[in-house]
């Protein structure tokens, strides 16, 4: 029996096994085996093949426009950035990854207009794996839908999931330390619903015989497997509904109903018309907020505060991160810093590298000579 047949047999067994506490451990073992065999099949299929589009990342952050062909991605990127993409009223118009640079709030945000996905992309159809490899490197996935084809959202999400892209979630809290003896010991908080034996069986499938495992939160079997596979990427996403200018007022409730059907809150979806360049300011703000970017204004010796070209970082970044982005020499010569603004207790607060910066802080770095 070949790998594909083995995978199909396991999938059939999982589908035919009712899920309850008595079958949980068995299903966990099956899912672990399934993930490993799929990984093996994928590695065999890609051996000697291409590794995806080599798109060099530039700017302060990168977003990927994700959508099926002819949804208007090329038109949007041309409206948002300095890119110039050949477009036409037919499918598969964007043949190569088309990067552009969106300038907003002092930040340079690279926008990648990847070729339109088709169903089966994660399995390699239409060069889908190469396309999806670009999405994996992005800081934000922007789903672009037509207001008349909201149902395609589910299919797009599935393609990304099959390519090991996890959206709008964090990696499960799972820490494993190998031991020399004593079997597997599972430490879990009261919030974890998974049975201890299920966790042990899944760990066994991944070669753990003696180990200390600590689990927090309430991860599912699939999330535990994701953590063990260690090749998943976790990125946020937003949804853009294009061609909003073509909606009759009476049809808008139907669009909202369709969005809710697929788990989307209409208030969290940005409605635009890429062709008419409507709704783009709201989209830029949504992108900014979703990326979690912060502006830090540098107080430069003898020149004062530079409010025109801020240093752009991510929420949670520290002064150490700022120094690293500004240059290795500055990081090595760092003595201390002075911060004024939202993150400071008072103006010119003296802080170290571990201090977390906030949006619109003013930063002065004091260095050794």
C-alpha positions, -999 to +999 in steps of 0.1 A: +000+000+000+014+034-010+014+065+011-016+080-007-036+048+000-024+048+037-035+084+041-069+077+026-074+047+049-065+067+080-088+096+069-117+071+064-111+055+098-111+090+115-143+099+096-161+067+107-150+068+143-175+087+166-156+112+188-161+108+225-139+103+256-135+066+250-123+071+214-103+103+220-069+087+224-074+064+194-084+094+172-054+113+186-030+085+175-047+084+140-044+121+135-007+121+145+000+093+120-020+111+094+000+143+098+033+125+096+023+106+065+010+137+048+043+154+056+062+125+042+041+125+010+046+163+006+084+160+010+085+132-016+064+153-041+085+184-037+119+166-039+138+182-067+110+207-074+108+244-069+109+260-034+084+288-041+087+324-051+118+341-038+104+375-028+128+396-008+111+413+021+114+450+023+100+478+045+087+476+080+061+448+075+047+426+047+011+418+038-001+392+013-033+397-007-050+363-009-079+356-033-091+336-062-084+349-097-100+381-110-112+393-076-094+426-081-061+422-063-040+437-089-063+467-092-061+472-054-024+469-051-020+495-079-044+518-060-026+513-027+010+513-038+035+523-064+032+489-082+021+486-118+005+453-126-009+443-160-046+435-155-075+424-176-110+411-174-100+374-175-087+348-151-050+342-142-039+377-151-013+379-124+014+354-133+042+364-109+043+378-074+039+416-078+053+436-049+044+472-041+050+496-012+022+511+008+033+542+027+011+549+057+017+566+091+053+569+083+057+532+077+067+513+045+044+483+042+053+458+015+022+445-003+025+412-022-001+406-049+003+368-053-011+349-082-048+341-078-054+309-059-074+281-073-090+251-055-064+225-048-036+251-045-022+234-013-019+202-033+001+219-060-026+228-086-018+260-106+015+264-088-004+268-056+023+256-033+047+283-046+020+309-041+012+298-006+049+298+003+048+336-001+018+339+022+037+320+049+064+347+051+039+376+055+030+394+087-006+397+077-029+379+053-055+400+036-084+380+022-099+397-008-134+386-017-161+398-041-192+409-024-210+385-047-188+355-038-185+355+000-186+317+000-151+315-014-137+327+020-141+291+034-122+276+005-094+301+008-090+295+045-090+257+038-062+261+013-041+281+037-048+256+065-037+227+044-004+246+037+002+248+075-009+284+078-028+291+111-048+322+111-058+345+140-045+322+167-015+316+188+006+285+190-005+261+218+013+264+251+032+231+251+066+226+266+084+192+264+116+182+282+131+149+273+142+126+302+164+095+304+137+073+321+104+074+338+080+074+309+059+104+299+047+127+327+019+152+317+014+184+337-018+202+326-039+230+339-075+226+349-085+243+316-071+214+294-100+191+283-078+165+266-074+133+285-039+126+298-037+093+280-046+110+247-017+134+251+007+106+260-004+085+229+001+115+206+036+122+221+044+085+216+036+088+179+062+115+177+089+094+193+087+106+229+092+078+254+105+096+284+095+132+288+080+159+309+052+177+291+035+209+304+003+220+287-017+252+294-049+266+279-073+242+262-056+230+230-073+205+207-056+173+194-050+191+161-033+220+179-011+196+199+000+180+166+006+214+151+030+222+180+048+189+176+052+192+138+069+226+144+064+238+108+032+258+112+031+295+109+007+317+128-004+350+112-033+374+117-058+381+089-084+406+078-111+404+052-118+429+024-150+428+004-144+443-031-169+456-057-190+473-030-199+500-054-220+474-074-242+465-044-278+478-045-289+491-011-315+464-009-289+437-014-266+448+015-285+428+041-280+397+020-242+404+019-242+408+057-261+376+061-236+357+038-207+371+058-222+359+091-229+325+076-191+320+072-183+334+107-175+369+096-187+400+114-198+426+088-185+453+111-150+438+109-150+434+071-137+464+051-159+472+021-141+488-008-142+494-045-107+489-058-116+502-093-133+534-079-107+537-051-134+539-024-129+527+011-091+526+008-084+550+038-104+527+060-085+497+046-051+513+053-061+519+090-074+483+093-041+471+079-021+493+103-041+482+134-040+445+124-002+445+119+002+460+154+027+486+143+040+514+165+059+546+156+089+558+176+102+592+170+140+594+174+155+624+193+187+629+173+217+647+190+219+683+178+189+679+154+160+674+177+130+650+173+124+636+138+086+634+135+088+630+097+104+596+095+096+575+126+112+542+134+085+516+129+083+486+152+058+460+163+037+461+195+057+446+223+091+455+208+117+468+232+144+494+230+167+464+224+147+457+193+149+493+182+187+493+186+189+461+165+168+477+137+189+509+139+221+490+135+245+466+152+269+493+161+243+512+181+233+480+199+269+473+210+276+508+221+243+512+240+245+527+276+209+536+283+180+554+268+156+582+276+119+579+267+090+603+267+055+594+257+028+568+263+053+541+276+071+564+300+063+571+336+075+607+331+093+627+304+129+616+297+126+585+318+159+566+319+154+530+308+173+500+296+171+477+266+142+457+281+118+487+281+087+481+259+080+509+236+045+523+226+031+542+197+044+577+194+071+574+220+101+598+217+134+579+221+169+591+227+197+565+228+228+573+249+259+554+236+294+548+246+320+567+227 
